Amino acid sequence: MRRLFPRSTRRSLGLVVQPDGLALAQASAPVKGCLHIQRWHWLALQDAPKTQQSLLAGWPDPAWLRNARLKAGCQAQDAALSIEDSRLRRFNLTLQSGLHVRDQVKAIEAELNRQLPWPLADTVWDFHTLPATDSAAQMNPTHRPAWLVAAMQAQAVQHVEVLATQRAWVAACEHWCRVAGLWLMRLEPAWQAEARWQLQSSEVGRQPAQGMAPHLQARAGGLALGVLAP
């Protein structure tokens, strides 16, 4: 999902909350524009204080996170978190091609209003256009017969994927990050962050993260890179 607060940043933090700990990945973008992961770290929740309750149910005390990440050498404040699948609604919609962005938004909002189990006003959502898979659409324009071009122009559609979650939960995430000394820049599903890592990790290096499972490394690394190069 798009950045909640666009800012100019040179360093970012990907953070994955697990039942037993937090996976951290700090990325940076040097002056030459070459992304890389500066630091990996695993924070075990068994080391977190038991007396204070988190602002977000099931998540660690943000004051502990603030101190623990600084001790681990993670100085970045611009953060990205993954959205749990249980909190996410995902829709594939078909829209008329060539619509103005304002009209696209209206069409998507109408569909969300119909399908969401909660009010649209209580929703944070984003969308992206899916690549065409039809063989005719992928055909080189110079090789398309005139009748096919005319038919495609007359019936042109675009397919979009929409991701939505509840605004109250997003606000709780923002507040939790703020108390932890972080600035929430991005929220996205785990599979999206992992896909970014698979595409970009060859440029930043596939360094193994000690004490961190490969899927957590991919998730945290992809989140961190998403703040710098969405």
Rosetta silent file (secondary structure, phi, psi, omega in degrees, C-alpha in Angstrom):
SEQUENCE: MRRLFPRSTRRSLGLVVQPDGLALAQASAPVKGCLHIQRWHWLALQDAPKTQQSLLAGWPDPAWLRNARLKAGCQAQDAALSIEDSRLRRFNLTLQSGLHVRDQVKAIEAELNRQLPWPLADTVWDFHTLPATDSAAQMNPTHRPAWLVAAMQAQAVQHVEVLATQRAWVAACEHWCRVAGLWLMRLEPAWQAEARWQLQSSEVGRQPAQGMAPHLQARAGGLALGVLAP
SCORE:     score description
SCORE:     0.000 S_00000001
   1 L     0.000  150.646 -172.141    0.000    0.000    0.000 S_00000001
   2 L   -64.344  163.096 -179.464    1.229    3.480   -0.773 S_00000001
   3 L   -59.549  138.385  178.451    3.190    5.545    1.681 S_00000001
   4 L   -78.902  -35.386 -179.289    1.065    7.082    4.381 S_00000001
   5 L  -135.820   89.582 -179.420    3.387   10.064    4.824 S_00000001
   6 L   -59.042  129.859  178.261    5.673   10.682    1.801 S_00000001
   7 L  -145.036  161.414  173.262    9.048   11.994    2.930 S_00000001
   8 L   -87.238  118.323 -175.153   12.575   12.241    1.613 S_00000001
   9 L  -136.935  151.192  178.554   14.534    9.543    3.402 S_00000001
  10 L  -117.808   -2.455 -177.343   17.931    7.871    3.109 S_00000001
  11 E  -149.561  141.174 -175.374   17.481    5.134    5.710 S_00000001
  12 E  -144.013  163.905 -178.348   14.548    2.875    6.569 S_00000001
  13 E  -130.125  123.696  171.914   13.490    0.075    8.895 S_00000001
  14 E   -96.494  130.175 -173.310   11.482   -3.021    8.001 S_00000001
  15 E  -131.979  123.067  179.633    9.782   -4.505   11.054 S_00000001
  16 E  -117.040  119.368 -179.936    7.981   -7.861   11.279 S_00000001
  17 E   -90.751  123.302  178.588    6.088   -8.658   14.487 S_00000001
  18 E  -119.862  163.697  179.815    5.984  -12.365   15.362 S_00000001
  19 L   -58.987  -27.970 -176.388    4.546  -14.193   18.406 S_00000001
  20 L  -111.071    0.093 -179.673    8.058  -14.778   19.760 S_00000001
  21 E   171.893 -175.192 -179.542    9.937  -11.700   18.589 S_00000001
  22 E  -124.315  130.429  175.922   10.546   -8.900   16.114 S_00000001
  23 E   -97.187  126.245 -178.699   12.604   -9.134   12.935 S_00000001
  24 E  -118.295  139.910  172.884   14.348   -5.886   11.991 S_00000001
  25 E  -136.701  122.692  178.135   16.108   -4.923    8.774 S_00000001
  26 E  -104.068  123.748 -179.837   17.695   -1.497    8.312 S_00000001
  27 E  -113.608  157.567  177.050   18.275   -0.388    4.715 S_00000001
  28 E  -142.240  155.094  177.280   20.011    2.652    3.328 S_00000001
  29 L  -119.465   98.997  179.380   20.296    4.402   -0.016 S_00000001
  30 L   -61.295  171.143 -176.412   23.803    5.847   -0.485 S_00000001
  31 L   -55.974  -36.797 -177.986   24.367    8.967   -2.539 S_00000001
  32 L   -75.165   -4.883  175.235   24.999    6.914   -5.684 S_00000001
  33 L    87.389    9.826  179.734   21.553    5.363   -5.329 S_00000001
  34 L   -89.583  112.086 -178.854   22.657    1.779   -4.661 S_00000001
  35 L   -71.470  146.570  170.991   20.337    0.244   -2.064 S_00000001
  36 E  -158.320  157.030  176.940   21.697   -2.101    0.551 S_00000001
  37 E   -86.953  120.869 -179.373   20.759   -3.620    3.897 S_00000001
  38 E   -79.563  -39.299 -168.326   22.892   -2.109    6.621 S_00000001
  39 E  -155.260  140.212  171.966   21.854   -4.248    9.539 S_00000001
  40 E  -115.175  148.524  175.898   19.746   -7.259   10.533 S_00000001
  41 E  -159.017  145.742  175.836   18.538   -7.930   14.039 S_00000001
  42 E  -117.378  125.039  178.040   16.182  -10.232   15.933 S_00000001
  43 E  -108.016  111.879 -179.428   14.567   -8.995   19.145 S_00000001
  44 E   -77.123  131.050 -178.818   13.214  -11.852   21.276 S_00000001
  45 H   -68.319  -16.043  176.557    9.989  -10.996   23.071 S_00000001
  46 H   -66.038  -18.605  177.671   11.163  -12.989   26.073 S_00000001
  47 H   -89.442   -6.487 -179.024   13.454  -10.032   26.753 S_00000001
  48 L   -78.701  149.955  179.061   10.566   -7.550   26.726 S_00000001
  49 L   -64.764  144.071 -178.000    9.159   -6.292   30.039 S_00000001
  50 L   -95.159  -10.007 -171.960    6.091   -8.169   31.267 S_00000001
  51 L   -88.186  -25.485 -176.950    4.615   -5.409   33.390 S_00000001
  52 L  -100.652  141.413 -178.766    3.662   -2.873   30.724 S_00000001
  53 L   -97.449  138.897 -179.323    0.876   -3.449   28.234 S_00000001
  54 L   -68.996  154.480  174.312    1.322   -2.537   24.580 S_00000001
  55 L   -70.418  -19.520 -179.902   -0.790    0.163   22.956 S_00000001
  56 L  -121.812  118.622 -174.342   -1.630   -2.416   20.301 S_00000001
  57 L   -54.763  130.765  178.270   -2.946   -5.754   21.558 S_00000001
  58 L    86.998   -5.190 -179.793   -0.519   -8.593   20.962 S_00000001
  59 L  -108.445  155.883 -176.062    2.421   -6.288   20.147 S_00000001
  60 L   -71.410  163.072  178.185    5.390   -5.522   22.424 S_00000001
  61 L   -59.280  121.931 -176.334    5.743   -2.470   24.614 S_00000001
  62 H   -63.592  -29.917  178.251    6.833    0.366   22.262 S_00000001
  63 H   -65.494  -38.938  176.045    9.101    1.897   24.900 S_00000001
  64 H   -64.577  -41.672  179.504   11.018   -1.394   25.068 S_00000001
  65 H   -61.725  -41.773  179.673   11.225   -1.501   21.269 S_00000001
  66 H   -56.872  -49.207 -178.108   12.636    2.026   21.175 S_00000001
  67 H   -69.882  -40.529 -176.361   15.463    1.150   23.578 S_00000001
  68 H   -66.792  -42.165 -178.469   16.116   -2.314   22.133 S_00000001
  69 H   -69.839  -33.722  177.180   16.457   -1.191   18.518 S_00000001
  70 H   -67.477  -39.100  176.171   18.805    1.644   19.483 S_00000001
  71 H   -64.492  -31.514  179.467   20.998   -0.804   21.397 S_00000001
  72 L   -78.573   -5.890  178.765   20.983   -3.021   18.292 S_00000001
  73 L    88.557   12.900  178.986   22.298   -0.100   16.230 S_00000001
  74 L   -90.850   98.613 -175.576   19.114    0.471   14.215 S_00000001
  75 L   -90.336  -14.501 -176.614   18.986    4.266   13.937 S_00000001
  76 L   -61.751  143.375  178.688   16.403    4.495   11.131 S_00000001
  77 L  -113.182  -21.779  178.927   13.073    6.092   12.050 S_00000001
  78 E   -81.811  113.956 -168.870   11.140    5.680    8.781 S_00000001
  79 E  -118.719  157.628  173.701    9.448    2.300    9.168 S_00000001
  80 E  -131.678  137.999  179.213    7.352   -0.200    7.223 S_00000001
  81 E  -122.676  155.494  175.630    5.115   -2.899    8.738 S_00000001
  82 E   -96.476  148.380  179.740    3.328   -5.872    7.232 S_00000001
  83 E   -94.273  131.598  176.463   -0.448   -6.306    7.469 S_00000001
  84 L   -65.607  141.980 -179.415   -1.770   -9.571    8.836 S_00000001
  85 H   -57.270  -34.282 -178.022   -3.856  -11.499    6.315 S_00000001
  86 H   -66.975  -20.205 -178.782   -6.724  -11.646    8.802 S_00000001
  87 H   -99.565    2.251 -172.054   -6.931   -7.832    8.804 S_00000001
  88 L  -113.367  139.383  171.070   -6.760   -7.449    5.032 S_00000001
  89 E  -113.728  134.794 -174.375   -9.447   -7.532    2.345 S_00000001
  90 E  -128.397  126.662 -177.005   -8.302   -8.174   -1.210 S_00000001
  91 E  -129.419  142.408  170.215  -10.404   -7.608   -4.349 S_00000001
  92 E  -109.901  118.409 -175.721   -9.793   -8.021   -8.069 S_00000001
  93 E  -120.510  154.703  176.024  -11.936   -5.584  -10.054 S_00000001
  94 E  -112.267  122.385 -179.535  -12.450   -4.834  -13.741 S_00000001
  95 E  -118.105  156.885  174.523  -12.634   -1.159  -14.728 S_00000001
  96 E   -65.615  134.957 -178.968  -13.154    0.609  -18.004 S_00000001
  97 L   -70.970  147.534  175.850   -9.811    1.456  -19.561 S_00000001
  98 L    85.486    6.343  179.262   -8.781    5.075  -19.884 S_00000001
  99 L   -68.183  144.453  171.663  -10.688    6.332  -16.858 S_00000001
 100 L   -65.543  151.992 -178.613   -9.381    9.421  -15.081 S_00000001
 101 H   -54.687  -39.238  179.799   -7.917    8.636  -11.652 S_00000001
 102 H   -61.130  -39.980  179.369  -10.836   10.429  -10.008 S_00000001
 103 H   -72.936  -33.929  174.445  -13.300    8.177  -11.848 S_00000001
 104 H   -60.293  -46.101 -179.529  -11.250    5.078  -10.996 S_00000001
 105 H   -60.979  -43.174  179.922  -11.440    6.000   -7.326 S_00000001
 106 H   -61.926  -42.332 -179.133  -15.211    6.507   -7.516 S_00000001
 107 H   -66.400  -40.906  179.438  -15.699    3.117   -9.193 S_00000001
 108 H   -68.247  -42.156  179.720  -13.519    1.333   -6.628 S_00000001
 109 H   -61.446  -38.234  178.830  -15.200    3.085   -3.710 S_00000001
 110 H   -62.750  -39.758  179.920  -18.613    2.007   -5.006 S_00000001
 111 H   -71.467  -40.569  178.067  -17.454   -1.619   -5.107 S_00000001
 112 H   -63.586  -39.667  178.542  -15.825   -1.420   -1.669 S_00000001
 113 H   -59.910  -30.236 -178.783  -18.997    0.102   -0.263 S_00000001
 114 H   -83.618  -32.813 -170.501  -20.849   -2.943   -1.526 S_00000001
 115 H  -102.732  -25.635 -175.212  -18.397   -5.647   -0.418 S_00000001
 116 L   -72.551  143.361  178.248  -16.725   -4.455    2.785 S_00000001
 117 L   -81.414    0.778  177.932  -18.157   -5.660    6.122 S_00000001
 118 L  -133.780  164.477 -176.641  -17.459   -2.224    7.651 S_00000001
 119 L   -62.091  147.058  178.940  -18.205    1.370    6.478 S_00000001
 120 H   -61.503  -33.732 -179.898  -16.099    2.847    3.689 S_00000001
 121 H   -63.443  -21.413 -179.072  -15.360    5.874    5.901 S_00000001
 122 H   -98.821   23.664 -171.765  -13.562    3.512    8.300 S_00000001
 123 E  -121.146  139.462  167.106  -11.326    2.107    5.544 S_00000001
 124 E  -111.410  126.667 -176.241   -7.768    2.673    4.336 S_00000001
 125 E  -143.266  162.574  178.087   -7.275    1.241    0.859 S_00000001
 126 E  -151.438  163.848  179.624   -4.970    1.253   -2.146 S_00000001
 127 E  -148.049  159.734  172.225   -4.917   -0.324   -5.596 S_00000001
 128 E  -144.331  153.943 -178.485   -2.602   -1.165   -8.468 S_00000001
 129 E   -80.832  133.037  178.266   -3.188   -2.199  -12.079 S_00000001
 130 L   -83.767  144.935  179.193   -2.603   -5.855  -12.879 S_00000001
 131 L   -66.793  146.479  178.699   -0.557   -6.727  -15.987 S_00000001
 132 L   -68.642  136.166  179.695   -2.499   -7.905  -19.016 S_00000001
 133 L  -112.413  -11.596 -179.314   -2.404  -11.680  -19.488 S_00000001
 134 L   -68.513  135.375 -176.792   -4.494  -11.937  -22.638 S_00000001
 135 H   -63.394  -33.925  179.031   -2.379  -12.987  -25.627 S_00000001
 136 H   -67.866  -37.353 -179.851   -4.079  -10.428  -27.866 S_00000001
 137 H   -68.839  -30.891 -178.384   -3.292   -7.630  -25.410 S_00000001
 138 H   -85.873   -9.287 -178.232    0.373   -8.681  -25.275 S_00000001
 139 L   -64.055  142.224  176.857    0.698   -8.921  -29.046 S_00000001
 140 L   -56.649  128.229 -177.236    3.023   -6.399  -30.699 S_00000001
 141 H   -53.596  -33.540 -178.467    0.821   -3.488  -31.898 S_00000001
 142 H   -71.924  -15.955 -179.036    2.378   -3.634  -35.363 S_00000001
 143 H  -100.686   -1.172 -179.823    1.295   -7.280  -35.667 S_00000001
 144 L   -84.064  132.016  175.229   -2.328   -6.736  -34.636 S_00000001
 145 L   -66.702  155.197 -175.301   -4.878   -6.764  -37.457 S_00000001
 146 H   -59.144  -38.750 -178.445   -6.978   -3.613  -37.797 S_00000001
 147 H   -64.973  -34.480 -179.936  -10.189   -5.371  -36.755 S_00000001
 148 H   -71.174  -40.183  177.586   -8.547   -6.586  -33.528 S_00000001
 149 H   -60.101  -45.168 -179.353   -7.250   -3.117  -32.677 S_00000001
 150 H   -63.789  -40.860 -179.345  -10.715   -1.641  -33.205 S_00000001
 151 H   -66.313  -40.755  179.716  -12.350   -4.342  -31.085 S_00000001
 152 H   -66.381  -37.865  179.177   -9.829   -3.872  -28.241 S_00000001
 153 H   -68.491  -34.449 -178.797  -10.327   -0.118  -28.286 S_00000001
 154 H   -74.707  -30.524 -174.597  -14.103   -0.518  -28.191 S_00000001
 155 L  -120.329   24.185 -174.653  -14.066   -3.030  -25.324 S_00000001
 156 L   -64.420  133.026  175.677  -10.869   -2.053  -23.522 S_00000001
 157 E  -134.828  161.720  173.688  -10.843   -2.838  -19.798 S_00000001
 158 E  -129.790  145.711 -178.604   -8.217   -2.838  -17.102 S_00000001
 159 E  -105.081  131.432 -178.983   -7.917   -5.178  -14.138 S_00000001
 160 E  -126.374  149.676  173.826   -6.968   -3.765  -10.748 S_00000001
 161 E  -108.879  130.763 -177.245   -6.198   -5.318   -7.389 S_00000001
 162 E  -115.803  132.404  176.213   -7.518   -3.487   -4.333 S_00000001
 163 E  -116.504  132.540 -176.971   -6.217   -3.925   -0.778 S_00000001
 164 E  -139.545  146.432  175.112   -8.224   -2.585    2.147 S_00000001
 165 E  -147.009  171.378 -175.222   -7.994   -2.608    5.935 S_00000001
 166 E   -79.548  135.745 -176.952   -9.698   -0.841    8.843 S_00000001
 167 H   -61.815  -37.238 -178.374   -8.693    2.742    9.565 S_00000001
 168 H   -62.222  -38.201  179.638   -8.772    2.249   13.358 S_00000001
 169 H   -69.515  -39.279  177.433   -6.127   -0.476   13.144 S_00000001
 170 H   -62.451  -42.670  178.668   -3.926    1.698   10.908 S_00000001
 171 H   -62.543  -38.050  177.674   -4.245    4.552   13.400 S_00000001
 172 H   -65.419  -39.330  176.892   -3.229    2.176   16.212 S_00000001
 173 H   -62.355  -43.963  179.401   -0.163    1.123   14.195 S_00000001
 174 H   -60.710  -43.987 -178.906    0.782    4.758   13.635 S_00000001
 175 H   -66.270  -42.363  178.581    0.449    5.523   17.339 S_00000001
 176 H   -60.224  -44.638  179.024    2.440    2.426   18.342 S_00000001
 177 H   -64.178  -42.714 -177.845    5.241    3.397   15.945 S_00000001
 178 H   -61.068  -43.602  178.735    5.252    6.995   17.136 S_00000001
 179 H   -66.078  -30.056  178.808    5.650    5.975   20.794 S_00000001
 180 L   -81.881    2.268  179.278    8.453    3.621   19.704 S_00000001
 181 L    83.189   21.278 -178.031   10.259    6.541   18.048 S_00000001
 182 L  -116.518  159.289  177.497    9.336    5.467   14.511 S_00000001
 183 E  -118.500  111.193 -175.824    7.504    7.135   11.641 S_00000001
 184 E   -71.116  115.487 -178.112    5.154    4.738    9.832 S_00000001
 185 E  -103.487  -27.122 -170.311    5.736    5.140    6.098 S_00000001
 186 E  -153.753  138.808  172.176    4.277    1.973    4.637 S_00000001
 187 E  -127.063  130.557  179.046    1.853   -0.849    5.373 S_00000001
 188 E  -157.855  159.105  179.105    1.628   -3.852    3.077 S_00000001
 189 E   -67.707  155.454 -176.612    0.915   -7.600    3.083 S_00000001
 190 H   -59.228  -40.466 -176.728    3.798   -9.978    3.735 S_00000001
 191 H   -63.994  -30.594  179.397    3.670  -11.515    0.255 S_00000001
 192 H   -70.329  -41.989  178.577    4.150   -8.095   -1.327 S_00000001
 193 H   -65.797  -41.721 -179.549    7.260   -7.365    0.754 S_00000001
 194 H   -65.762  -37.142  178.188    8.703  -10.834    0.066 S_00000001
 195 H   -64.718  -39.580  177.273    8.116  -10.426   -3.685 S_00000001
 196 H   -63.132  -40.341  179.792   10.015   -7.110   -3.642 S_00000001
 197 H   -62.918  -41.067  179.422   12.904   -8.773   -1.827 S_00000001
 198 H   -62.873  -34.839 -178.774   13.082  -11.525   -4.452 S_00000001
 199 H   -78.106  -35.526 -171.226   13.235   -8.893   -7.218 S_00000001
 200 H  -107.746   -9.572 -173.969   15.714   -6.518   -5.586 S_00000001
 201 H   -66.025  -24.360  177.741   17.831   -8.685   -3.300 S_00000001
 202 H   -65.243  -27.228  179.552   20.344   -9.391   -6.074 S_00000001
 203 H   -82.837  -29.074 -178.012   21.151   -5.667   -6.033 S_00000001
 204 H   -99.948  -11.761  179.451   21.429   -5.403   -2.247 S_00000001
 205 L    95.690  131.132 -179.791   23.020   -8.812   -1.663 S_00000001
 206 L   -91.581   63.498 -179.883   21.504  -12.006   -0.250 S_00000001
 207 L   -77.460  131.658  178.275   23.403  -11.937    3.015 S_00000001
 208 L   -67.362  138.246  178.573   22.127  -14.466    5.585 S_00000001
 209 L   -97.048  118.000 -176.029   20.663  -12.856    8.696 S_00000001
 210 L   -62.929  130.497  177.549   21.896  -14.611   11.823 S_00000001
 211 L    75.130   12.682 -177.144   19.097  -16.043   13.939 S_00000001
 212 L  -127.003  127.894  179.725   16.427  -15.103   11.381 S_00000001
 213 L   -63.345  150.061 -177.935   14.465  -17.541    9.193 S_00000001
 214 H   -54.689  -39.280 -177.908   14.772  -16.946    5.400 S_00000001
 215 H   -69.950  -31.496  176.222   11.110  -15.940    5.026 S_00000001
 216 H   -72.440  -36.350  176.279   11.451  -13.375    7.837 S_00000001
 217 H   -61.710  -44.815  179.773   14.621  -12.047    6.254 S_00000001
 218 H   -63.806  -40.524 -177.024   12.785  -11.651    2.936 S_00000001
 219 H   -68.542  -50.483 -178.920    9.803   -9.995    4.602 S_00000001
 220 H   -65.570  -41.371  178.848   11.768   -7.531    6.739 S_00000001
 221 H   -64.433  -42.079  178.484   14.207   -6.766    3.933 S_00000001
 222 H   -64.875  -37.103  176.954   11.406   -6.212    1.438 S_00000001
 223 H   -63.672  -45.985 -179.448    9.606   -3.875    3.825 S_00000001
 224 H   -62.183  -42.372  179.813   12.746   -1.798    4.387 S_00000001
 225 H   -68.408  -29.498 -179.228   13.445   -1.538    0.655 S_00000001
 226 H   -65.536  -26.114  176.877    9.827   -0.576   -0.005 S_00000001
 227 H   -71.567  -37.506 -175.903   10.243    2.678    1.909 S_00000001
 228 H   -85.382  -37.404 -175.847   13.258    3.673   -0.207 S_00000001
 229 L  -140.951   73.714 -177.418   12.209    2.261   -3.593 S_00000001
 230 L   -64.722    0.000    0.000    8.482    1.413   -3.667 S_00000001
